[in-house]
Amino acid sequence: MSDRPWFSRLPNHDDDITLRQLLNHRSGLPDHVYLASFAAAVSRRWQELGNPFPPESLIEFVLDQPPLFEAGEGWAYSDTGYIVAGLAIEAATGRRYYDELQDRFLTPLGLTLTSPSDRRFLPGLAAGYMAIDNPFGFPRKTTTADGMMAWHPGFEWTGGGLISNSRDLARWGAALFGGIAMSGPYLDELLNAVSISPDTNDIQYGSGVGIYRTSPFGPVYGHGGWIPGYSSSLRYYPDYDVAIAFQINTDIGIVDDTTPMMQDLERHLAEIVLCTRDRSTKSWA
């Protein structure tokens, strides 16, 4: 990666950022998604038919920025780090990231309702809704009259970049955390977690997975998902070997999976599903 023309301008480029740090958000890279310059650029260009923001153009938004902290010395979520990780995957394999994903996971696991969101026409996509004053200047409805997305979703790439449904999300969670999608040592690496705050170990983060150490049903693994107009949640309960997923076709009032409404839905669904399997007196306080 050091031969890329932008590499020397990347925050912490001389601090030996590791792939693990990119995946567990300890790289110190800013997150381009929440930069005013990115929102302004999207507002200007979202009506273009093609993808106006290929992967390396996303990295440009953080070039010459000060790092959030020295690599490995803090924690801050960064989609930019995942974009860099995606470029590393392509450099190592010599193949498109989406081709690797398809051949290694989607096809073998039979996730037929999950596919790259790398085009404006995505068959089966439900219309999503967002606040009219969203920072990107998008229209309130995510789809046009002919079923196309109102903008090109390709700017997500390895920061998300997939269309799926709740069934496939739950199947993926069961396969991943149940040891089917990858062998034991790789799963152990995935779950090798760091605390996101020095004040508590209750919430940790592995390689692309949140780990919640305390709940009435034991530890919980999972992640939320967001793109303008859509929100999603996947939670896996290892003590029960159960994965629960849901999606909502709006992001109005939803910031991320720490939003109370999302947490309430996760809790109530867990009670319904897991208490059916375990008729104990456990309840969410």
Secondary structure by P-SEA (a helix, b strand, c coil): ccccccccccccccccccaaaaaacccccccccccaaaaaaaaacccccccccccccccccccccccccccccbbbbbaaaaaaaaaaaaaaccccaaaaaaacccccccccccccccccccccccbbbccccccccccccccccccccccccccccccccccccaaaaaaaaaaaaacccccaaaaaaaacccccccccccbbbcccccccccccccbbbbcccccccccbbbbbbccccbbbbbcccccccccccccaaaaaaaaaaaaaaaaaacccccccc
